[in-house]
Amino acid sequence: MSEATASPEAVPTPVETVIIGAGPVGLFQIFELGLLGIGAHIIDSLPQAGGQCTELYPDKPIYDIPALPICGAKELIDRLLEQAKPFHATFHLGQEVTEVQVLEDGKFHIATSAGTRLIAGAVVIAAGVGSFQPRRLALPGVEEFEGKSVHYRVKSAADFHGRDLLICGGGDSALDWTVALCGKARSLTLLHRRAEFRAAPATVARMRDLVSAGKMQFVEGNATGLRRDNDRLLGLDVRSADGRELQLSGDAVLAFYGLHPKLGPIADWGIELEKRALKVDTEKFQTSIPGIFAIGDINTYPGKKKLILSGFHEAALAAFAIQHHLFPEKRQFLQYTTTSPIMQKRLGVAGVESDAHSGGI
Ligand SMILES: Cc1cc2nc3c(=O)[nH]c(=O)nc-3n(C[C@H](O)[C@H](O)[C@H](O)COP(=O)(O)OP(=O)(O)OC[C@H]3O[C@@H](n4cnc5c(N)ncnc54)[C@H](O)[C@@H]3O)c2cc1C
């Protein structure tokens, strides 16, 4: 498995398949394609793989994954990544797929927000409920400062060292970064609308200790405006929980108000939609555009159930359909991983069983 870096000027890279979405179902698609000898590039707007499992409920147990009576959501993703490892998919994380265009030869041009450009023989959309976008600071003029002094994620912690930092939010990201950057930022203020937090209690306790020690301040209230001197950020205007108007100084704002899913560009690719989901058949899980498949929460068909289990089944059948799409002349037959030497070779386990037997009692 390798992580790719984007270079905006690069000519598009030819690849066999592109999977849009690295949630549980997209990850399993790597595996199912790999078993059939088909390589994949996988793209996700989030900086890490896992989709809803990692983003929304990493520590919650899942009870309906076959043969795993109980499995943490993050653990499931780690297992899927491990299972897909032999197939060396290329990961393009932290970038949204903005364009999927059908070319004259039936292939697809895929472009991302980070400038990655690929030409693929087939595309699998495993985009779940859409790409997760950070909830923005809802203040007039904020767009002028976004990416400069107002940020929704930390790319490099060092960017905030020595700054007068205002952190907004009450979840794990806000509290984790408050604790991590306190002492490194020149000054640090945490702003949250109430004194109760959704973050881990131990981190909240650590933050309160830092406040008691005079190393940072906590303000209970809501941001009402940006304080600026032309294009220089000076801080935030805040209405405190007890109704006072405050002016907080800061030259950098980190706002962690959570993420919301957005169907976004997928709606513009000319694929038939039904109630904001992609219509597919239940033989190939192909969309209205031949060569573009859709699996997992993003698709719809009679009887669809948005379960991880259903997405796994869809990935298996889509892999066969993709094989046929890419190599129509190739004869298809079902092989078992238990007995197929070619699949075992692809999995990197060829000879393991015979070695085990020869070394056994
Ligand atoms: C709290 C909670 C508990 C749940 N419990 C269970 C359970 O017990 N059992 C069960 O079966 N299911 C459960 N589910 C549902 C399950 O999580 C989903 O069915 C599953 O995550 C769907 O997987 P997916 O890969 O299709 O999509 P997702 O997990 O949504 O992943 C899609 C990925 O695609 C990315 N993406 C979308 N658009 C783009 C784009 N344009 N460019 C780049 N990337 C893009 C997104 O960023 C995301 O990472 C639960 C869901 C929640 C919220």
The ligand as a Tripos MOL2 file, in Angstrom:
@<TRIPOS>MOLECULE
LIG
   53    58     1     0     0
SMALL
NO_CHARGES

@<TRIPOS>ATOM
      1 C1        -23.0770    5.7400   14.7400 C.3       1 LIG1
      2 C2        -23.1530    4.7290   13.6180 C.ar      1 LIG1
      3 C3        -23.1540    3.3820   13.9210 C.ar      1 LIG1
      4 C4        -23.2370    2.4330   12.9000 C.ar      1 LIG1
      5 N1        -23.2480    1.0960   13.2300 N.ar      1 LIG1
      6 C5        -23.3000    0.1590   12.2400 C.ar      1 LIG1
      7 C6        -23.3370   -1.2410   12.5620 C.ar      1 LIG1
      8 O1        -23.3450   -1.6330   13.7370 O.2       1 LIG1
      9 N2        -23.3710   -2.1300   11.5200 N.ar      1 LIG1
     10 C7        -23.3870   -1.7430   10.1940 C.ar      1 LIG1
     11 O2        -23.4020   -2.5830    9.3020 O.2       1 LIG1
     12 N3        -23.3790   -0.4070    9.8810 N.ar      1 LIG1
     13 C8        -23.3440    0.5370   10.8580 C.ar      1 LIG1
     14 N4        -23.3480    1.8700   10.5380 N.ar      1 LIG1
     15 C9        -23.4160    2.2410    9.1090 C.3       1 LIG1
     16 C10       -22.0390    2.0560    8.4420 C.3       1 LIG1
     17 O3        -21.0650    2.8510    9.1230 O.3       1 LIG1
     18 C11       -22.1270    2.4520    6.9820 C.3       1 LIG1
     19 O4        -23.0510    1.5890    6.3520 O.3       1 LIG1
     20 C12       -20.7600    2.3090    6.3300 C.3       1 LIG1
     21 O5        -19.8240    3.2030    6.9050 O.3       1 LIG1
     22 C13       -20.8570    2.5860    4.8340 C.3       1 LIG1
     23 O6        -19.5940    2.4120    4.3070 O.3       1 LIG1
     24 P1        -19.1700    3.1060    2.9360 P.3       1 LIG1
     25 O7        -17.7560    2.6680    2.6940 O.co2     1 LIG1
     26 O8        -20.2120    2.8360    1.9270 O.co2     1 LIG1
     27 O9        -19.2470    4.6810    3.2100 O.3       1 LIG1
     28 P2        -18.5840    5.6420    4.3090 P.3       1 LIG1
     29 O10       -18.1920    4.9240    5.5180 O.co2     1 LIG1
     30 O11       -19.5350    6.7850    4.4410 O.co2     1 LIG1
     31 O12       -17.2610    6.1450    3.5780 O.3       1 LIG1
     32 C14       -17.3590    6.9230    2.4030 C.3       1 LIG1
     33 C15       -16.0770    7.7050    2.2210 C.3       1 LIG1
     34 O13       -16.1260    8.3490    0.9380 O.3       1 LIG1
     35 C16       -15.5030    9.6140    1.0370 C.3       1 LIG1
     36 N5        -15.9900   10.4560   -0.0780 N.ar      1 LIG1
     37 C17       -17.2510   10.7710   -0.4020 C.ar      1 LIG1
     38 N6        -17.2980   11.5710   -1.4940 N.ar      1 LIG1
     39 C18       -16.0060   11.7630   -1.8700 C.ar      1 LIG1
     40 C19       -15.3840   12.5080   -2.9080 C.ar      1 LIG1
     41 N7        -16.0780   13.2090   -3.8210 N.pl3     1 LIG1
     42 N8        -14.0470   12.5080   -2.9620 N.ar      1 LIG1
     43 C20       -13.3020   11.8230   -2.0510 C.ar      1 LIG1
     44 N9        -13.8430   11.0910   -1.0400 N.ar      1 LIG1
     45 C21       -15.1810   11.0680   -0.9500 C.ar      1 LIG1
     46 C22       -15.9390   10.1160    2.4130 C.3       1 LIG1
     47 O14       -15.0430   11.1060    2.8930 O.3       1 LIG1
     48 C23       -15.8980    8.8230    3.2480 C.3       1 LIG1
     49 O15       -14.6620    8.6510    3.8990 O.3       1 LIG1
     50 C24       -23.2920    2.8420   11.5320 C.ar      1 LIG1
     51 C25       -23.2580    4.2040   11.2210 C.ar      1 LIG1
     52 C26       -23.2000    5.1490   12.2470 C.ar      1 LIG1
     53 C27       -23.1650    6.6120   11.8950 C.3       1 LIG1
@<TRIPOS>BOND
     1     1     2 1
     2     2     3 ar
     3     2    52 ar
     4     3     4 ar
     5     4     5 ar
     6     4    50 ar
     7     5     6 ar
     8     6     7 ar
     9     6    13 1
    10     7     8 2
    11     7     9 ar
    12     9    10 ar
    13    10    11 2
    14    10    12 ar
    15    12    13 ar
    16    13    14 ar
    17    14    15 1
    18    14    50 ar
    19    15    16 1
    20    16    17 1
    21    16    18 1
    22    18    19 1
    23    18    20 1
    24    20    21 1
    25    20    22 1
    26    22    23 1
    27    23    24 1
    28    24    25 2
    29    24    26 1
    30    24    27 1
    31    27    28 1
    32    28    29 2
    33    28    30 1
    34    28    31 1
    35    31    32 1
    36    32    33 1
    37    33    34 1
    38    33    48 1
    39    34    35 1
    40    35    36 1
    41    35    46 1
    42    36    37 ar
    43    36    45 ar
    44    37    38 ar
    45    38    39 ar
    46    39    40 ar
    47    39    45 ar
    48    40    41 1
    49    40    42 ar
    50    42    43 ar
    51    43    44 ar
    52    44    45 ar
    53    46    47 1
    54    46    48 1
    55    48    49 1
    56    50    51 ar
    57    51    52 ar
    58    52    53 1
@<TRIPOS>SUBSTRUCTURE
     1 LIG1         1 GROUP 0 **** ****
